[in-house]
Amino acid sequence: MWVYHLFPQSKNAHLIGDLEYRFSLEAMAIMDIPTFVRGRDTPTLGIWGFLRSAQKASPSGLVGGVESVSGLPRSLLDIFGRMAHDDVEKDFADWEGHEGPIPHVHLWEAFRISGILMTRRQKGTQTGSQSNEMLVCRLVATLDALYETRKREEYAHILATNSMLYPYTAARLEVTILQTRPSWVRTLRRCGSICDAYRDTPNALILEEILDRALERGDNEVDLDRETKARGVELSLF
């Protein structure tokens, strides 16, 4: 694949500094990060890692700031890109954050917490000091705070609430916790209902069906990849 020619020392590595190429490559790289697209049959190509390595080796260096497709800081995406690593939960916990408008800061915190929960689910372990119950509590509170920013006129132009699908899903997958906390479920449903870009799409409807069935059946081990493959679809969570 041509993306491999962006490795440091390759003949096309200099293109990584070109804004036009960077936008296209970053969009492709986001879609290649496994945790953001579920039910895929093809393995990840690790494009985000290749992209960042090439940037680091280029004269302009590693690009910072917020990535425009996902709306997430690139430093946070770096962690999502290495979720298979053993120490990634610590990386999420230690992430220093990024300055931005209040709605975006709430969104980024929701993604950071979600990354910890998804990592624990993927690895079947809990290595951090905080319990899943406390993490879900903080995640629900953060999403609720993001929801409330819609009521403030100065944030009317900010579309951060359209990007809540991934953290919403991470919280909804914690079935055992949610079954004894119906008020959290109500808050999550309210937040999920305003993801205007996705709310009524087949993608969102299939996801909601899977999550609702898991909650009804008390299935805390629900596997999004297995469920989506059984339906013959891929689900985008960003």
VOPAGU-2260 file (C-alpha; in pm, 1 decimal, decimal comma):
REM VOPAGU-2260
SITE   aa  ch    i         X         Y         Z
SITE  MET   A    0       0,0       0,0       0,0
SITE  TRP   A    1     125,1     346,8     -87,9
SITE  VAL   A    2     106,5     469,2     272,6
SITE  TYR   A    3     416,2     261,0     352,2
SITE  HIS   A    4     617,2     492,3     127,0
SITE  LEU   A    5     573,1     764,1     389,2
SITE  PHE   A    6     819,4     594,6     624,3
SITE  PRO   A    7    1118,7     807,7     727,3
SITE  GLN   A    8    1391,8     795,1     460,3
SITE  SER   A    9    1141,4     699,2     187,6
SITE  LYS   A   10    1116,9     908,6    -126,6
SITE  ASN   A   11     770,5    1043,0     -35,6
SITE  ALA   A   12     831,2    1115,0     333,9
SITE  HIS   A   13     851,5    1488,4     265,4
SITE  LEU   A   14     482,8    1491,2     163,6
SITE  ILE   A   15     382,0    1441,9     525,3
SITE  GLY   A   16     442,7    1810,7     589,8
SITE  ASP   A   17     207,9    1917,2     310,7
SITE  LEU   A   18    -128,3    2023,4     457,6
SITE  GLU   A   19    -324,1    1878,1     164,9
SITE  TYR   A   20    -168,6    1534,1     204,2
SITE  ARG   A   21    -179,3    1549,1     582,4
SITE  PHE   A   22    -554,8    1601,5     593,3
SITE  SER   A   23    -622,4    1304,8     365,0
SITE  LEU   A   24    -377,4    1080,6     546,6
SITE  GLU   A   25    -511,7    1170,4     888,9
SITE  ALA   A   26    -869,0    1098,3     776,0
SITE  MET   A   27    -756,3     755,8     651,6
SITE  ALA   A   28    -555,9     693,8     968,0
SITE  ILE   A   29    -849,7     770,5    1198,3
SITE  MET   A   30   -1068,8     520,0    1014,3
SITE  ASP   A   31    -791,1     261,6    1049,5
SITE  ILE   A   32    -775,5     280,2    1431,9
SITE  PRO   A   33    -956,1     -41,9    1534,3
SITE  THR   A   34   -1143,9      88,5    1838,3
SITE  PHE   A   35   -1327,5     349,4    1628,5
SITE  VAL   A   36   -1470,5     107,3    1367,9
SITE  ARG   A   37   -1621,9    -219,9    1486,8
SITE  GLY   A   38   -1702,1    -534,9    1295,4
SITE  ARG   A   39   -1420,2    -504,9    1045,2
SITE  ASP   A   40   -1285,0    -813,5     869,8
SITE  THR   A   41    -962,4    -648,3     757,4
SITE  PRO   A   42    -678,3    -596,6    1005,9
SITE  THR   A   43    -549,9    -251,0    1092,3
SITE  LEU   A   44    -263,8    -120,2     881,2
SITE  GLY   A   45    -128,8      95,9    1163,4
SITE  ILE   A   46    -149,2     406,1     944,7
SITE  TRP   A   47    -164,9     649,8    1236,9
SITE  GLY   A   48     163,6     518,4    1373,7
SITE  PHE   A   49     331,3     535,0    1032,3
SITE  LEU   A   50     200,5     886,9     981,7
SITE  ARG   A   51     328,1    1011,0    1315,7
SITE  SER   A   52     666,1     843,7    1269,3
SITE  ALA   A   53     704,7    1012,9     933,0
SITE  GLN   A   54     605,1    1347,5    1081,7
SITE  LYS   A   55     855,8    1308,3    1362,1
SITE  ALA   A   56    1135,8    1242,2    1114,0
SITE  SER   A   57    1038,6    1528,9     882,1
SITE  PRO   A   58    1198,0    1877,2     900,7
SITE  SER   A   59     871,8    2026,8    1032,4
SITE  GLY   A   60     851,3    1767,0    1311,2
SITE  LEU   A   61     556,8    1611,9    1491,4
SITE  VAL   A   62     230,6    1799,3    1432,4
SITE  GLY   A   63      39,9    1906,2    1743,5
SITE  GLY   A   64    -300,7    2061,6    1792,7
SITE  VAL   A   65    -644,1    1919,3    1716,8
SITE  GLU   A   66    -703,9    1677,6    1428,3
SITE  SER   A   67    -990,2    1810,1    1214,9
SITE  VAL   A   68   -1172,3    1486,4    1122,7
SITE  SER   A   69   -1213,5    1348,3    1474,6
SITE  GLY   A   70   -1199,7    1678,3    1661,7
SITE  LEU   A   71    -952,7    1518,7    1905,9
SITE  PRO   A   72    -605,2    1638,8    2002,9
SITE  ARG   A   73    -338,4    1448,2    1811,8
SITE  SER   A   74    -163,6    1368,9    2140,1
SITE  LEU   A   75    -477,2    1182,5    2254,0
SITE  LEU   A   76    -511,1    1007,1    1918,9
SITE  ASP   A   77    -153,4     887,5    1963,2
SITE  ILE   A   78    -273,2     690,4    2265,8
SITE  PHE   A   79    -578,7     549,0    2089,4
SITE  GLY   A   80    -347,0     441,3    1809,8
SITE  ARG   A   81    -151,8     215,0    2044,6
SITE  MET   A   82    -436,5      60,0    2243,0
SITE  ALA   A   83    -288,1    -285,6    2194,6
SITE  HIS   A   84      16,2    -188,6    2404,0
SITE  ASP   A   85      36,7    -318,0    2760,2
SITE  ASP   A   86      85,8      22,0    2924,0
SITE  VAL   A   87    -180,6     215,8    2734,0
SITE  GLU   A   88    -414,2     251,8    3033,9
SITE  LYS   A   89    -141,9     443,1    3215,7
SITE  ASP   A   90     -94,9     661,9    2908,0
SITE  PHE   A   91    -464,3     753,5    2914,1
SITE  ALA   A   92    -449,2     821,3    3287,5
SITE  ASP   A   93    -138,2    1040,1    3249,2
SITE  TRP   A   94    -253,6    1235,8    2943,2
SITE  GLU   A   95    -196,8    1600,8    3026,6
SITE  GLY   A   96    -490,7    1731,3    2824,4
SITE  HIS   A   97    -519,6    2008,9    2570,7
SITE  GLU   A   98    -646,9    2364,3    2596,8
SITE  GLY   A   99    -960,2    2448,5    2402,2
SITE  PRO   A  100   -1323,3    2564,2    2423,9
SITE  ILE   A  101   -1512,3    2422,2    2721,4
SITE  PRO   A  102   -1734,7    2185,7    2515,8
SITE  HIS   A  103   -1428,8    2037,5    2349,9
SITE  VAL   A  104   -1250,1    1994,9    2682,4
SITE  HIS   A  105   -1549,8    1799,1    2813,3
SITE  LEU   A  106   -1548,0    1588,0    2495,1
SITE  TRP   A  107   -1176,4    1511,8    2520,5
SITE  GLU   A  108   -1209,8    1411,1    2884,3
SITE  ALA   A  109   -1497,5    1180,5    2787,1
SITE  PHE   A  110   -1277,2    1016,7    2523,1
SITE  ARG   A  111    -988,2     980,9    2769,2
SITE  ILE   A  112   -1207,3     801,4    3024,7
SITE  SER   A  113   -1362,4     593,2    2747,3
SITE  GLY   A  114   -1017,7     488,6    2634,5
SITE  ILE   A  115    -948,3     343,4    2978,6
SITE  LEU   A  116   -1278,8     155,9    2985,3
SITE  MET   A  117   -1236,5      22,3    2632,4
SITE  THR   A  118    -880,2     -83,5    2706,3
SITE  ARG   A  119    -991,3    -278,1    3014,1
SITE  ARG   A  120   -1270,5    -440,4    2814,2
SITE  GLN   A  121   -1032,6    -533,1    2532,1
SITE  LYS   A  122    -769,4    -681,3    2761,9
SITE  GLY   A  123   -1006,2    -826,4    3021,2
SITE  THR   A  124    -806,3    -664,7    3300,6
SITE  GLN   A  125    -831,4    -374,4    3543,7
SITE  THR   A  126    -486,2    -240,7    3621,6
SITE  GLY   A  127    -558,8     113,2    3735,5
SITE  SER   A  128    -648,7     234,8    4080,0
SITE  GLN   A  129    -995,2     361,1    3985,1
SITE  SER   A  130   -1284,0     116,2    3963,9
SITE  ASN   A  131   -1495,3      87,1    3651,6
SITE  GLU   A  132   -1789,8     215,0    3857,6
SITE  MET   A  133   -1608,5     539,1    3932,7
SITE  LEU   A  134   -1491,2     575,7    3573,7
SITE  VAL   A  135   -1845,3     530,7    3440,1
SITE  CYS   A  136   -1971,0     780,1    3699,4
SITE  ARG   A  137   -1719,1    1037,8    3579,4
SITE  LEU   A  138   -1792,8     959,2    3215,0
SITE  VAL   A  139   -2168,4    1006,6    3259,7
SITE  ALA   A  140   -2106,7    1333,2    3445,9
SITE  THR   A  141   -1872,3    1457,2    3173,5
SITE  LEU   A  142   -2118,3    1374,8    2895,7
SITE  ASP   A  143   -2395,4    1544,5    3091,7
SITE  ALA   A  144   -2179,8    1855,9    3128,0
SITE  LEU   A  145   -2112,6    1850,7    2753,4
SITE  TYR   A  146   -2486,3    1815,5    2688,9
SITE  GLU   A  147   -2556,2    2121,5    2903,0
SITE  THR   A  148   -2317,0    2341,4    2700,0
SITE  ARG   A  149   -2573,9    2336,6    2417,9
SITE  LYS   A  150   -2787,1    2573,3    2624,2
SITE  ARG   A  151   -2522,3    2846,2    2626,2
SITE  GLU   A  152   -2533,7    3088,3    2336,6
SITE  GLU   A  153   -2157,1    3134,2    2318,2
SITE  TYR   A  154   -2117,6    2763,9    2231,9
SITE  ALA   A  155   -2399,2    2742,2    1976,0
SITE  HIS   A  156   -2150,7    2720,3    1687,8
SITE  ILE   A  157   -1953,0    2432,7    1844,0
SITE  LEU   A  158   -2052,3    2083,3    1729,5
SITE  ALA   A  159   -1872,4    1883,9    1997,6
SITE  THR   A  160   -2196,0    1709,0    2096,3
SITE  ASN   A  161   -2202,3    1541,1    1754,9
SITE  SER   A  162   -1889,8    1347,0    1854,0
SITE  MET   A  163   -2029,3    1176,7    2164,6
SITE  LEU   A  164   -2096,3     840,3    2000,6
SITE  TYR   A  165   -1772,8     671,4    2109,3
SITE  PRO   A  166   -1785,2     773,1    2478,1
SITE  TYR   A  167   -2160,2     709,2    2482,2
SITE  THR   A  168   -2093,6     355,7    2357,8
SITE  ALA   A  169   -1812,8     298,5    2606,6
SITE  ALA   A  170   -2047,5     386,4    2892,1
SITE  ARG   A  171   -2340,3     181,8    2756,0
SITE  LEU   A  172   -2121,6    -129,7    2732,0
SITE  GLU   A  173   -2081,4    -130,9    3112,3
SITE  VAL   A  174   -2406,9    -321,1    3153,1
SITE  THR   A  175   -2357,2    -455,2    3505,7
SITE  ILE   A  176   -2293,0    -106,1    3638,0
SITE  LEU   A  177   -2582,4      53,3    3449,4
SITE  GLN   A  178   -2839,6    -205,6    3553,0
SITE  THR   A  179   -2829,4     -78,2    3911,3
SITE  ARG   A  180   -2815,8     289,1    3809,7
SITE  PRO   A  181   -3117,0     367,4    3588,6
SITE  SER   A  182   -3064,4     742,3    3623,8
SITE  TRP   A  183   -2728,5     704,3    3446,2
SITE  VAL   A  184   -2898,7     519,1    3162,2
SITE  ARG   A  185   -3150,1     801,2    3126,6
SITE  THR   A  186   -2870,1    1057,4    3116,4
SITE  LEU   A  187   -2684,7     857,5    2852,8
SITE  ARG   A  188   -2995,0     820,5    2637,5
SITE  ARG   A  189   -3051,2    1193,8    2655,6
SITE  CYS   A  190   -2693,2    1257,7    2547,5
SITE  GLY   A  191   -2711,7    1001,1    2269,0
SITE  SER   A  192   -3028,0    1158,8    2132,5
SITE  ILE   A  193   -2846,2    1478,1    2031,9
SITE  CYS   A  194   -2575,6    1320,9    1816,2
SITE  ASP   A  195   -2744,9    1493,0    1523,4
SITE  ALA   A  196   -2500,4    1369,6    1261,5
SITE  TYR   A  197   -2572,8    1004,3    1345,6
SITE  ARG   A  198   -2895,5     975,5    1544,8
SITE  ASP   A  199   -3126,9     837,5    1276,8
SITE  THR   A  200   -2872,6     662,5    1054,6
SITE  PRO   A  201   -2865,1     282,0    1010,6
SITE  ASN   A  202   -2528,7     291,1    1190,5
SITE  ALA   A  203   -2681,7     446,7    1503,1
SITE  LEU   A  204   -2996,5     234,4    1495,4
SITE  ILE   A  205   -2801,0     -92,1    1477,8
SITE  LEU   A  206   -2571,9      22,9    1757,4
SITE  GLU   A  207   -2868,0     116,4    1976,5
SITE  GLU   A  208   -3029,3    -221,3    1911,8
SITE  ILE   A  209   -2712,7    -402,3    2023,8
SITE  LEU   A  210   -2673,0    -187,5    2335,4
SITE  ASP   A  211   -3039,9    -212,1    2434,8
SITE  ARG   A  212   -3042,5    -591,4    2395,7
SITE  ALA   A  213   -2731,1    -619,2    2609,9
SITE  LEU   A  214   -2889,9    -407,7    2883,9
SITE  GLU   A  215   -3215,3    -605,6    2875,5
SITE  ARG   A  216   -3032,0    -938,3    2894,0
SITE  GLY   A  217   -2772,7    -824,6    3147,1
SITE  ASP   A  218   -2494,9    -912,3    2901,5
SITE  ASN   A  219   -2188,7    -733,4    3032,2
SITE  GLU   A  220   -1968,2    -933,8    2793,0
SITE  VAL   A  221   -2138,0    -804,7    2478,8
SITE  ASP   A  222   -1882,6    -797,4    2195,7
SITE  LEU   A  223   -1943,8    -518,4    1944,9
SITE  ASP   A  224   -1721,0    -676,5    1682,4
SITE  ARG   A  225   -1898,7   -1010,7    1703,7
SITE  GLU   A  226   -2245,6    -853,0    1708,3
SITE  THR   A  227   -2180,6    -629,9    1409,4
SITE  LYS   A  228   -2017,6    -906,6    1206,7
SITE  ALA   A  229   -2321,3   -1126,4    1273,4
SITE  ARG   A  230   -2531,3    -851,8    1113,6
SITE  GLY   A  231   -2293,4    -813,2     821,7
SITE  VAL   A  232   -2212,2    -448,9     897,0
SITE  GLU   A  233   -1931,0    -226,3    1015,6
SITE  LEU   A  234   -2006,1      35,1    1281,1
SITE  SER   A  235   -1829,9     368,2    1292,9
SITE  LEU   A  236   -1808,0     515,6    1643,1
SITE  PHE   A  237   -1667,2     855,8    1549,8
